[in-house]
Amino acid sequence: MNNLTTFEGHLDKHRGKIGRQEELADKTGTKKSYISRIESGKSDIQLSTFYRIIEMGLGRTLNIAIG
């Protein structure tokens, strides 16, 4: 797991691919203001929302291992 980055860093890396916050919010069924609050660290995020952002919004696969 050498490739771990912050959530904000991951969004920044893929922002060009996704477009603006409105598009990410539309893809994930959230509001732009909520995406903005997550990016600025002013809101907590539920695991289910995090999953939707990664899988649906960014088109990536989220794997979580607890061991």
PQR file with spaces between the fields and no chain letter, atoms N, CA, C, O and H, PARSE charges and radii, in Angstrom:
ATOM       1  N    MET     1       0.825   -1.182    0.000 -0.4000 1.5000
ATOM       2  CA   MET     1       0.000    0.000    0.000 -0.0000 2.0000
ATOM       3  C    MET     1       0.871    1.249    0.000  0.5500 1.7000
ATOM       4  O    MET     1       0.675    2.152    0.813 -0.5500 1.4000
ATOM       5  N    ASN     2       1.815    1.294   -0.896 -0.4000 1.5000
ATOM       6  CA   ASN     2       2.716    2.432   -0.979 -0.0000 2.0000
ATOM       7  C    ASN     2       2.071    3.636   -1.652  0.5500 1.7000
ATOM       8  O    ASN     2       2.596    4.745   -1.552 -0.5500 1.4000
ATOM       9  H    ASN     2       1.975    0.560   -1.556  0.4000 1.0000
ATOM      10  N    ASN     3       0.950    3.444   -2.333 -0.4000 1.5000
ATOM      11  CA   ASN     3       0.360    4.499   -3.132 -0.0000 2.0000
ATOM      12  C    ASN     3      -0.758    5.247   -2.412  0.5500 1.7000
ATOM      13  O    ASN     3      -1.591    5.871   -3.069 -0.5500 1.4000
ATOM      14  H    ASN     3       0.523    2.543   -2.414  0.4000 1.0000
ATOM      15  N    LEU     4      -0.800    5.203   -1.105 -0.4000 1.5000
ATOM      16  CA   LEU     4      -1.855    5.884   -0.370 -0.0000 2.0000
ATOM      17  C    LEU     4      -1.644    7.392   -0.428  0.5500 1.7000
ATOM      18  O    LEU     4      -0.534    7.890   -0.239 -0.5500 1.4000
ATOM      19  H    LEU     4      -0.123    4.695   -0.571  0.4000 1.0000
ATOM      20  N    THR     5      -2.742    8.109   -0.696 -0.4000 1.5000
ATOM      21  CA   THR     5      -2.699    9.564   -0.686 -0.0000 2.0000
ATOM      22  C    THR     5      -3.870   10.059    0.146  0.5500 1.7000
ATOM      23  O    THR     5      -4.730    9.276    0.548 -0.5500 1.4000
ATOM      24  H    THR     5      -3.643    7.705   -0.849  0.4000 1.0000
ATOM      25  N    THR     6      -3.899   11.337    0.395 -0.4000 1.5000
ATOM      26  CA   THR     6      -5.040   11.908    1.102 -0.0000 2.0000
ATOM      27  C    THR     6      -6.241   11.913    0.160  0.5500 1.7000
ATOM      28  O    THR     6      -6.083   11.841   -1.058 -0.5500 1.4000
ATOM      29  H    THR     6      -3.200   11.973    0.068  0.4000 1.0000
ATOM      30  N    PHE     7      -7.430   11.998    0.725 -0.4000 1.5000
ATOM      31  CA   PHE     7      -8.644   12.065   -0.078 -0.0000 2.0000
ATOM      32  C    PHE     7      -8.601   13.295   -0.972  0.5500 1.7000
ATOM      33  O    PHE     7      -8.954   13.223   -2.149 -0.5500 1.4000
ATOM      34  H    PHE     7      -7.558   12.057    1.715  0.4000 1.0000
ATOM      35  N    GLU     8      -8.172   14.421   -0.419 -0.4000 1.5000
ATOM      36  CA   GLU     8      -8.080   15.661   -1.188 -0.0000 2.0000
ATOM      37  C    GLU     8      -7.071   15.515   -2.326  0.5500 1.7000
ATOM      38  O    GLU     8      -7.312   15.988   -3.436 -0.5500 1.4000
ATOM      39  H    GLU     8      -7.885   14.480    0.537  0.4000 1.0000
ATOM      40  N    GLY     9      -5.964   14.872   -2.054 -0.4000 1.5000
ATOM      41  CA   GLY     9      -4.962   14.643   -3.091 -0.0000 2.0000
ATOM      42  C    GLY     9      -5.487   13.767   -4.207  0.5500 1.7000
ATOM      43  O    GLY     9      -5.200   13.996   -5.382 -0.5500 1.4000
ATOM      44  H    GLY     9      -5.769   14.487   -1.152  0.4000 1.0000
ATOM      45  N    HIS    10      -6.255   12.766   -3.834 -0.4000 1.5000
ATOM      46  CA   HIS    10      -6.850   11.881   -4.835 -0.0000 2.0000
ATOM      47  C    HIS    10      -7.838   12.648   -5.699  0.5500 1.7000
ATOM      48  O    HIS    10      -7.847   12.485   -6.920 -0.5500 1.4000
ATOM      49  H    HIS    10      -6.488   12.579   -2.880  0.4000 1.0000
ATOM      50  N    LEU    11      -8.672   13.484   -5.084 -0.4000 1.5000
ATOM      51  CA   LEU    11      -9.617   14.289   -5.859 -0.0000 2.0000
ATOM      52  C    LEU    11      -8.878   15.249   -6.776  0.5500 1.7000
ATOM      53  O    LEU    11      -9.263   15.413   -7.934 -0.5500 1.4000
ATOM      54  H    LEU    11      -8.665   13.616   -4.093  0.4000 1.0000
ATOM      55  N    ASP    12      -7.817   15.890   -6.276 -0.4000 1.5000
ATOM      56  CA   ASP    12      -7.053   16.828   -7.094 -0.0000 2.0000
ATOM      57  C    ASP    12      -6.462   16.125   -8.316  0.5500 1.7000
ATOM      58  O    ASP    12      -6.454   16.677   -9.416 -0.5500 1.4000
ATOM      59  H    ASP    12      -7.504   15.757   -5.335  0.4000 1.0000
ATOM      60  N    LYS    13      -5.977   14.922   -8.114 -0.4000 1.5000
ATOM      61  CA   LYS    13      -5.360   14.156   -9.195 -0.0000 2.0000
ATOM      62  C    LYS    13      -6.368   13.854  -10.298  0.5500 1.7000
ATOM      63  O    LYS    13      -6.016   13.839  -11.478 -0.5500 1.4000
ATOM      64  H    LYS    13      -5.983   14.474   -7.220  0.4000 1.0000
ATOM      65  N    HIS    14      -7.613   13.615   -9.917 -0.4000 1.5000
ATOM      66  CA   HIS    14      -8.629   13.212  -10.884 -0.0000 2.0000
ATOM      67  C    HIS    14      -9.612   14.329  -11.241  0.5500 1.7000
ATOM      68  O    HIS    14     -10.563   14.094  -11.987 -0.5500 1.4000
ATOM      69  H    HIS    14      -7.899   13.627   -8.959  0.4000 1.0000
ATOM      70  N    ARG    15      -9.402   15.505  -10.734 -0.4000 1.5000
ATOM      71  CA   ARG    15     -10.342   16.605  -10.967 -0.0000 2.0000
ATOM      72  C    ARG    15     -10.523   16.882  -12.454  0.5500 1.7000
ATOM      73  O    ARG    15     -11.650   17.120  -12.888 -0.5500 1.4000
ATOM      74  H    ARG    15      -8.629   15.696  -10.129  0.4000 1.0000
ATOM      75  N    GLY    16      -9.479   16.861  -13.234 -0.4000 1.5000
ATOM      76  CA   GLY    16      -9.598   17.114  -14.663 -0.0000 2.0000
ATOM      77  C    GLY    16     -10.445   16.063  -15.357  0.5500 1.7000
ATOM      78  O    GLY    16     -11.180   16.368  -16.296 -0.5500 1.4000
ATOM      79  H    GLY    16      -8.563   16.667  -12.881  0.4000 1.0000
ATOM      80  N    LYS    17     -10.341   14.833  -14.897 -0.4000 1.5000
ATOM      81  CA   LYS    17     -11.109   13.739  -15.484 -0.0000 2.0000
ATOM      82  C    LYS    17     -12.588   13.852  -15.115  0.5500 1.7000
ATOM      83  O    LYS    17     -13.453   13.530  -15.930 -0.5500 1.4000
ATOM      84  H    LYS    17      -9.743   14.585  -14.134  0.4000 1.0000
ATOM      85  N    ILE    18     -12.873   14.287  -13.951 -0.4000 1.5000
ATOM      86  CA   ILE    18     -14.255   14.336  -13.460 -0.0000 2.0000
ATOM      87  C    ILE    18     -14.951   15.631  -13.847  0.5500 1.7000
ATOM      88  O    ILE    18     -16.147   15.639  -14.141 -0.5500 1.4000
ATOM      89  H    ILE    18     -12.171   14.549  -13.289  0.4000 1.0000
ATOM      90  N    GLY    19     -14.216   16.700  -13.847 -0.4000 1.5000
ATOM      91  CA   GLY    19     -14.836   18.002  -14.060 -0.0000 2.0000
ATOM      92  C    GLY    19     -15.057   18.689  -12.726  0.5500 1.7000
ATOM      93  O    GLY    19     -14.379   18.394  -11.742 -0.5500 1.4000
ATOM      94  H    GLY    19     -13.245   16.694  -13.609  0.4000 1.0000
ATOM      95  N    ARG    20     -15.991   19.589  -12.705 -0.4000 1.5000
ATOM      96  CA   ARG    20     -16.249   20.374  -11.502 -0.0000 2.0000
ATOM      97  C    ARG    20     -17.014   19.584  -10.441  0.5500 1.7000
ATOM      98  O    ARG    20     -17.455   18.459  -10.673 -0.5500 1.4000
ATOM      99  H    ARG    20     -16.541   19.828  -13.504  0.4000 1.0000
ATOM     100  N    GLN    21     -17.153   20.197   -9.291 -0.4000 1.5000
ATOM     101  CA   GLN    21     -17.855   19.571   -8.163 -0.0000 2.0000
ATOM     102  C    GLN    21     -19.285   19.215   -8.498  0.5500 1.7000
ATOM     103  O    GLN    21     -19.811   18.231   -7.977 -0.5500 1.4000
ATOM     104  H    GLN    21     -16.794   21.111   -9.103  0.4000 1.0000
ATOM     105  N    GLU    22     -19.931   19.992   -9.359 -0.4000 1.5000
ATOM     106  CA   GLU    22     -21.314   19.707   -9.731 -0.0000 2.0000
ATOM     107  C    GLU    22     -21.425   18.341  -10.400  0.5500 1.7000
ATOM     108  O    GLU    22     -22.354   17.580  -10.130 -0.5500 1.4000
ATOM     109  H    GLU    22     -19.503   20.791   -9.782  0.4000 1.0000
ATOM     110  N    GLU    23     -20.475   18.041  -11.270 -0.4000 1.5000
ATOM     111  CA   GLU    23     -20.491   16.766  -11.977 -0.0000 2.0000
ATOM     112  C    GLU    23     -20.266   15.606  -11.011  0.5500 1.7000
ATOM     113  O    GLU    23     -20.931   14.574  -11.105 -0.5500 1.4000
ATOM     114  H    GLU    23     -19.720   18.660  -11.490  0.4000 1.0000
ATOM     115  N    LEU    24     -19.332   15.779  -10.089 -0.4000 1.5000
ATOM     116  CA   LEU    24     -19.074   14.741   -9.091 -0.0000 2.0000
ATOM     117  C    LEU    24     -20.312   14.534   -8.222  0.5500 1.7000
ATOM     118  O    LEU    24     -20.688   13.400   -7.924 -0.5500 1.4000
ATOM     119  H    LEU    24     -18.791   16.617  -10.013  0.4000 1.0000
ATOM     120  N    ALA    25     -20.933   15.625   -7.822 -0.4000 1.5000
ATOM     121  CA   ALA    25     -22.147   15.527   -7.010 -0.0000 2.0000
ATOM     122  C    ALA    25     -23.260   14.824   -7.784  0.5500 1.7000
ATOM     123  O    ALA    25     -23.969   13.988   -7.223 -0.5500 1.4000
ATOM     124  H    ALA    25     -20.626   16.546   -8.063  0.4000 1.0000
ATOM     125  N    ASP    26     -23.417   15.152   -9.059 -0.4000 1.5000
ATOM     126  CA   ASP    26     -24.440   14.497   -9.880 -0.0000 2.0000
ATOM     127  C    ASP    26     -24.184   12.999  -10.007  0.5500 1.7000
ATOM     128  O    ASP    26     -25.109   12.194   -9.900 -0.5500 1.4000
ATOM     129  H    ASP    26     -22.841   15.831   -9.514  0.4000 1.0000
ATOM     130  N    LYS    27     -22.941   12.635  -10.233 -0.4000 1.5000
ATOM     131  CA   LYS    27     -22.585   11.223  -10.407 -0.0000 2.0000
ATOM     132  C    LYS    27     -22.813   10.411   -9.143  0.5500 1.7000
ATOM     133  O    LYS    27     -23.104    9.217   -9.213 -0.5500 1.4000
ATOM     134  H    LYS    27     -22.189   13.289  -10.321  0.4000 1.0000
ATOM     135  N    THR    28     -22.681   11.051   -7.986 -0.4000 1.5000
ATOM     136  CA   THR    28     -22.731   10.309   -6.723 -0.0000 2.0000
ATOM     137  C    THR    28     -24.006   10.532   -5.926  0.5500 1.7000
ATOM     138  O    THR    28     -24.172    9.962   -4.847 -0.5500 1.4000
ATOM     139  H    THR    28     -22.443   12.021   -7.929  0.4000 1.0000
ATOM     140  N    GLY    29     -24.902   11.353   -6.445 -0.4000 1.5000
ATOM     141  CA   GLY    29     -26.166   11.587   -5.749 -0.0000 2.0000
ATOM     142  C    GLY    29     -26.021   12.437   -4.496  0.5500 1.7000
ATOM     143  O    GLY    29     -26.800   12.298   -3.553 -0.5500 1.4000
ATOM     144  H    GLY    29     -24.767   11.816   -7.321  0.4000 1.0000
ATOM     145  N    THR    30     -25.030   13.311   -4.486 -0.4000 1.5000
ATOM     146  CA   THR    30     -24.845   14.222   -3.353 -0.0000 2.0000
ATOM     147  C    THR    30     -25.007   15.652   -3.852  0.5500 1.7000
ATOM     148  O    THR    30     -25.358   15.877   -5.011 -0.5500 1.4000
ATOM     149  H    THR    30     -24.397   13.423   -5.252  0.4000 1.0000
ATOM     150  N    LYS    31     -24.751   16.606   -2.982 -0.4000 1.5000
ATOM     151  CA   LYS    31     -24.832   18.018   -3.358 -0.0000 2.0000
ATOM     152  C    LYS    31     -23.429   18.589   -3.503  0.5500 1.7000
ATOM     153  O    LYS    31     -22.489   18.142   -2.846 -0.5500 1.4000
ATOM     154  H    LYS    31     -24.466   16.423   -2.041  0.4000 1.0000
ATOM     155  N    LYS    32     -23.306   19.582   -4.372 -0.4000 1.5000
ATOM     156  CA   LYS    32     -22.023   20.239   -4.583 -0.0000 2.0000
ATOM     157  C    LYS    32     -21.479   20.812   -3.282  0.5500 1.7000
ATOM     158  O    LYS    32     -20.278   20.738   -3.019 -0.5500 1.4000
ATOM     159  H    LYS    32     -24.070   19.946   -4.906  0.4000 1.0000
ATOM     160  N    SER    33     -22.361   21.382   -2.470 -0.4000 1.5000
ATOM     161  CA   SER    33     -21.914   21.976   -1.207 -0.0000 2.0000
ATOM     162  C    SER    33     -21.311   20.918   -0.281  0.5500 1.7000
ATOM     163  O    SER    33     -20.371   21.200    0.462 -0.5500 1.4000
ATOM     164  H    SER    33     -23.336   21.442   -2.683  0.4000 1.0000
ATOM     165  N    TYR    34     -21.857   19.694   -0.328 -0.4000 1.5000
ATOM     166  CA   TYR    34     -21.323   18.611    0.500 -0.0000 2.0000
ATOM     167  C    TYR    34     -19.940   18.197    0.001  0.5500 1.7000
ATOM     168  O    TYR    34     -19.030   17.977    0.800 -0.5500 1.4000
ATOM     169  H    TYR    34     -22.621   19.464   -0.932  0.4000 1.0000
ATOM     170  N    ILE    35     -19.783   18.091   -1.316 -0.4000 1.5000
ATOM     171  CA   ILE    35     -18.470   17.766   -1.883 -0.0000 2.0000
ATOM     172  C    ILE    35     -17.460   18.839   -1.487  0.5500 1.7000
ATOM     173  O    ILE    35     -16.325   18.526   -1.126 -0.5500 1.4000
ATOM     174  H    ILE    35     -20.522   18.269   -1.965  0.4000 1.0000
ATOM     175  N    SER    36     -17.869   20.090   -1.554 -0.4000 1.5000
ATOM     176  CA   SER    36     -16.995   21.193   -1.175 -0.0000 2.0000
ATOM     177  C    SER    36     -16.587   21.105    0.290  0.5500 1.7000
ATOM     178  O    SER    36     -15.420   21.311    0.625 -0.5500 1.4000
ATOM     179  H    SER    36     -18.791   20.344   -1.848  0.4000 1.0000
ATOM     180  N    ARG    37     -17.541   20.799    1.162 -0.4000 1.5000
ATOM     181  CA   ARG    37     -17.229   20.686    2.600 -0.0000 2.0000
ATOM     182  C    ARG    37     -16.284   19.514    2.861  0.5500 1.7000
ATOM     183  O    ARG    37     -15.399   19.618    3.711 -0.5500 1.4000
ATOM     184  H    ARG    37     -18.489   20.631    0.890  0.4000 1.0000
ATOM     185  N    ILE    38     -16.454   18.412    2.150 -0.4000 1.5000
ATOM     186  CA   ILE    38     -15.545   17.271    2.311 -0.0000 2.0000
ATOM     187  C    ILE    38     -14.137   17.672    1.882  0.5500 1.7000
ATOM     188  O    ILE    38     -13.166   17.400    2.587 -0.5500 1.4000
ATOM     189  H    ILE    38     -17.173   18.329    1.459  0.4000 1.0000
ATOM     190  N    GLU    39     -14.032   18.321    0.724 -0.4000 1.5000
ATOM     191  CA   GLU    39     -12.717   18.728    0.215 -0.0000 2.0000
ATOM     192  C    GLU    39     -12.001   19.683    1.153  0.5500 1.7000
ATOM     193  O    GLU    39     -10.778   19.633    1.285 -0.5500 1.4000
ATOM     194  H    GLU    39     -14.821   18.542    0.151  0.4000 1.0000
ATOM     195  N    SER    40     -12.762   20.555    1.807 -0.4000 1.5000
ATOM     196  CA   SER    40     -12.134   21.534    2.701 -0.0000 2.0000
ATOM     197  C    SER    40     -11.955   21.008    4.122  0.5500 1.7000
ATOM     198  O    SER    40     -11.435   21.716    4.985 -0.5500 1.4000
ATOM     199  H    SER    40     -13.756   20.596    1.700  0.4000 1.0000
ATOM     200  N    GLY    41     -12.382   19.773    4.367 -0.4000 1.5000
ATOM     201  CA   GLY    41     -12.228   19.178    5.693 -0.0000 2.0000
ATOM     202  C    GLY    41     -13.230   19.682    6.706  0.5500 1.7000
ATOM     203  O    GLY    41     -13.020   19.535    7.910 -0.5500 1.4000
ATOM     204  H    GLY    41     -12.805   19.199    3.666  0.4000 1.0000
ATOM     205  N    LYS    42     -14.324   20.276    6.237 -0.4000 1.5000
ATOM     206  CA   LYS    42     -15.329   20.826    7.142 -0.0000 2.0000
ATOM     207  C    LYS    42     -16.501   19.885    7.364  0.5500 1.7000
ATOM     208  O    LYS    42     -17.452   20.233    8.064 -0.5500 1.4000
ATOM     209  H    LYS    42     -14.494   20.395    5.259  0.4000 1.0000
ATOM     210  N    SER    43     -16.445   18.704    6.777 -0.4000 1.5000
ATOM     211  CA   SER    43     -17.533   17.747    6.946 -0.0000 2.0000
ATOM     212  C    SER    43     -16.964   16.339    7.032  0.5500 1.7000
ATOM     213  O    SER    43     -15.996   16.002    6.349 -0.5500 1.4000
ATOM     214  H    SER    43     -15.673   18.421    6.208  0.4000 1.0000
ATOM     215  N    ASP    44     -17.569   15.537    7.867 -0.4000 1.5000
ATOM     216  CA   ASP    44     -17.227   14.126    7.912 -0.0000 2.0000
ATOM     217  C    ASP    44     -17.873   13.438    6.721  0.5500 1.7000
ATOM     218  O    ASP    44     -18.793   13.976    6.104 -0.5500 1.4000
ATOM     219  H    ASP    44     -18.354   15.811    8.422  0.4000 1.0000
ATOM     220  N    ILE    45     -17.391   12.261    6.407 -0.4000 1.5000
ATOM     221  CA   ILE    45     -17.934   11.516    5.282 -0.0000 2.0000
ATOM     222  C    ILE    45     -18.246   10.101    5.731  0.5500 1.7000
ATOM     223  O    ILE    45     -17.444    9.466    6.416 -0.5500 1.4000
ATOM     224  H    ILE    45     -16.644   11.824    6.908  0.4000 1.0000
ATOM     225  N    GLN    46     -19.412    9.611    5.344 -0.4000 1.5000
ATOM     226  CA   GLN    46     -19.777    8.235    5.640 -0.0000 2.0000
ATOM     227  C    GLN    46     -19.054    7.319    4.671  0.5500 1.7000
ATOM     228  O    GLN    46     -18.744    7.712    3.547 -0.5500 1.4000
ATOM     229  H    GLN    46     -20.063   10.126    4.787  0.4000 1.0000
ATOM     230  N    LEU    47     -18.787    6.100    5.107 -0.4000 1.5000
ATOM     231  CA   LEU    47     -18.104    5.139    4.260 -0.0000 2.0000
ATOM     232  C    LEU    47     -18.876    4.891    2.965  0.5500 1.7000
ATOM     233  O    LEU    47     -18.271    4.742    1.904 -0.5500 1.4000
ATOM     234  H    LEU    47     -19.040    5.781    6.021  0.4000 1.0000
ATOM     235  N    SER    48     -20.202    4.847    3.045 -0.4000 1.5000
ATOM     236  CA   SER    48     -21.008    4.611    1.841 -0.0000 2.0000
ATOM     237  C    SER    48     -20.857    5.755    0.839  0.5500 1.7000
ATOM     238  O    SER    48     -20.825    5.520   -0.369 -0.5500 1.4000
ATOM     239  H    SER    48     -20.693    4.969    3.908  0.4000 1.0000
ATOM     240  N    THR    49     -20.765    6.981    1.329 -0.4000 1.5000
ATOM     241  CA   THR    49     -20.570    8.125    0.442 -0.0000 2.0000
ATOM     242  C    THR    49     -19.163    8.106   -0.142  0.5500 1.7000
ATOM     243  O    THR    49     -18.976    8.380   -1.327 -0.5500 1.4000
ATOM     244  H    THR    49     -20.791    7.172    2.310  0.4000 1.0000
ATOM     245  N    PHE    50     -18.192    7.788    0.670 -0.4000 1.5000
ATOM     246  CA   PHE    50     -16.812    7.666    0.201 -0.0000 2.0000
ATOM     247  C    PHE    50     -16.731    6.627   -0.918  0.5500 1.7000
ATOM     248  O    PHE    50     -16.070    6.844   -1.933 -0.5500 1.4000
ATOM     249  H    PHE    50     -18.343    7.565    1.633  0.4000 1.0000
ATOM     250  N    TYR    51     -17.408    5.503   -0.720 -0.4000 1.5000
ATOM     251  CA   TYR    51     -17.457    4.438   -1.724 -0.0000 2.0000
ATOM     252  C    TYR    51     -18.048    4.966   -3.035  0.5500 1.7000
ATOM     253  O    TYR    51     -17.489    4.727   -4.105 -0.5500 1.4000
ATOM     254  H    TYR    51     -17.945    5.326    0.105  0.4000 1.0000
ATOM     255  N    ARG    52     -19.170    5.678   -2.958 -0.4000 1.5000
ATOM     256  CA   ARG    52     -19.819    6.208   -4.163 -0.0000 2.0000
ATOM     257  C    ARG    52     -18.916    7.207   -4.880  0.5500 1.7000
ATOM     258  O    ARG    52     -18.853    7.210   -6.110 -0.5500 1.4000
ATOM     259  H    ARG    52     -19.624    5.872   -2.089  0.4000 1.0000
ATOM     260  N    ILE    53     -18.223    8.050   -4.131 -0.4000 1.5000
ATOM     261  CA   ILE    53     -17.329    9.030   -4.746 -0.0000 2.0000
ATOM     262  C    ILE    53     -16.200    8.326   -5.486  0.5500 1.7000
ATOM     263  O    ILE    53     -15.884    8.678   -6.623 -0.5500 1.4000
ATOM     264  H    ILE    53     -18.274    8.048   -3.132  0.4000 1.0000
ATOM     265  N    ILE    54     -15.600    7.344   -4.854 -0.4000 1.5000
ATOM     266  CA   ILE    54     -14.484    6.626   -5.478 -0.0000 2.0000
ATOM     267  C    ILE    54     -14.965    5.790   -6.661  0.5500 1.7000
ATOM     268  O    ILE    54     -14.418    5.893   -7.759 -0.5500 1.4000
ATOM     269  H    ILE    54     -15.857    7.057   -3.931  0.4000 1.0000
ATOM     270  N    GLU    55     -15.986    4.963   -6.438 -0.4000 1.5000
ATOM     271  CA   GLU    55     -16.436    4.023   -7.464 -0.0000 2.0000
ATOM     272  C    GLU    55     -17.221    4.707   -8.583  0.5500 1.7000
ATOM     273  O    GLU    55     -16.908    4.513   -9.758 -0.5500 1.4000
ATOM     274  H    GLU    55     -16.430    4.880   -5.546  0.4000 1.0000
ATOM     275  N    MET    56     -18.227    5.497   -8.240 -0.4000 1.5000
ATOM     276  CA   MET    56     -19.101    6.098   -9.240 -0.0000 2.0000
ATOM     277  C    MET    56     -18.549    7.420   -9.768  0.5500 1.7000
ATOM     278  O    MET    56     -18.612    7.698  -10.966 -0.5500 1.4000
ATOM     279  H    MET    56     -18.481    5.654   -7.285  0.4000 1.0000
ATOM     280  N    GLY    57     -18.015    8.220   -8.868 -0.4000 1.5000
ATOM     281  CA   GLY    57     -17.536    9.533   -9.261 -0.0000 2.0000
ATOM     282  C    GLY    57     -16.200    9.507   -9.970  0.5500 1.7000
ATOM     283  O    GLY    57     -16.014   10.176  -10.986 -0.5500 1.4000
ATOM     284  H    GLY    57     -17.964    7.995   -7.895  0.4000 1.0000
ATOM     285  N    LEU    58     -15.266    8.733   -9.434 -0.4000 1.5000
ATOM     286  CA   LEU    58     -13.924    8.686   -9.999 -0.0000 2.0000
ATOM     287  C    LEU    58     -13.707    7.489  -10.912  0.5500 1.7000
ATOM     288  O    LEU    58     -12.704    7.422  -11.622 -0.5500 1.4000
ATOM     289  H    LEU    58     -15.416    8.189   -8.609  0.4000 1.0000
ATOM     290  N    GLY    59     -14.646    6.541  -10.898 -0.4000 1.5000
ATOM     291  CA   GLY    59     -14.499    5.355  -11.744 -0.0000 2.0000
ATOM     292  C    GLY    59     -13.368    4.444  -11.314  0.5500 1.7000
ATOM     293  O    GLY    59     -12.779    3.740  -12.134 -0.5500 1.4000
ATOM     294  H    GLY    59     -15.461    6.595  -10.321  0.4000 1.0000
ATOM     295  N    ARG    60     -13.068    4.459  -10.034 -0.4000 1.5000
ATOM     296  CA   ARG    60     -11.987    3.631   -9.481 -0.0000 2.0000
ATOM     297  C    ARG    60     -12.586    2.543   -8.613  0.5500 1.7000
ATOM     298  O    ARG    60     -13.788    2.552   -8.346 -0.5500 1.4000
ATOM     299  H    ARG    60     -13.546    5.031   -9.368  0.4000 1.0000
ATOM     300  N    THR    61     -11.769    1.616   -8.175 -0.4000 1.5000
ATOM     301  CA   THR    61     -12.198    0.537   -7.287 -0.0000 2.0000
ATOM     302  C    THR    61     -11.678    0.814   -5.886  0.5500 1.7000
ATOM     303  O    THR    61     -10.506    1.135   -5.692 -0.5500 1.4000
ATOM     304  H    THR    61     -10.792    1.609   -8.392  0.4000 1.0000
ATOM     305  N    LEU    62     -12.570    0.683   -4.918 -0.4000 1.5000
ATOM     306  CA   LEU    62     -12.192    0.874   -3.521 -0.0000 2.0000
ATOM     307  C    LEU    62     -12.117   -0.485   -2.843  0.5500 1.7000
ATOM     308  O    LEU    62     -13.105   -1.218   -2.793 -0.5500 1.4000
ATOM     309  H    LEU    62     -13.522    0.422   -5.076  0.4000 1.0000
ATOM     310  N    ASN    63     -10.952   -0.813   -2.327 -0.4000 1.5000
ATOM     311  CA   ASN    63     -10.757   -2.052   -1.574 -0.0000 2.0000
ATOM     312  C    ASN    63     -10.368   -1.672   -0.151  0.5500 1.7000
ATOM     313  O    ASN    63      -9.424   -0.913    0.065 -0.5500 1.4000
ATOM     314  H    ASN    63     -10.150   -0.217   -2.368  0.4000 1.0000
ATOM     315  N    ILE    64     -11.101   -2.205    0.805 -0.4000 1.5000
ATOM     316  CA   ILE    64     -10.792   -1.947    2.210 -0.0000 2.0000
ATOM     317  C    ILE    64     -10.494   -3.276    2.875  0.5500 1.7000
ATOM     318  O    ILE    64     -11.282   -4.218    2.785 -0.5500 1.4000
ATOM     319  H    ILE    64     -11.868   -2.822    0.629  0.4000 1.0000
ATOM     320  N    ALA    65      -9.369   -3.347    3.532 -0.4000 1.5000
ATOM     321  CA   ALA    65      -8.973   -4.562    4.233 -0.0000 2.0000
ATOM     322  C    ALA    65      -8.826   -4.252    5.710  0.5500 1.7000
ATOM     323  O    ALA    65      -8.168   -3.286    6.095 -0.5500 1.4000
ATOM     324  H    ALA    65      -8.729   -2.582    3.605  0.4000 1.0000
ATOM     325  N    ILE    66      -9.434   -5.067    6.511 -0.4000 1.5000
ATOM     326  CA   ILE    66      -9.311   -4.951    7.967 -0.0000 2.0000
ATOM     327  C    ILE    66      -8.671   -6.235    8.454  0.5500 1.7000
ATOM     328  O    ILE    66      -9.182   -7.332    8.225 -0.5500 1.4000
ATOM     329  H    ILE    66      -9.968   -5.852    6.198  0.4000 1.0000
ATOM     330  N    GLY    67      -7.572   -6.084    9.111 -0.4000 1.5000
ATOM     331  CA   GLY    67      -6.887   -7.297    9.479 -0.0000 2.0000
ATOM     332  C    GLY    67      -6.228   -7.288   10.784  0.5500 1.7000
ATOM     333  O    GLY    67      -5.620   -8.284   11.175 -0.5500 1.4000
ATOM     334  H    GLY    67      -7.157   -5.193    9.297  0.4000 1.0000
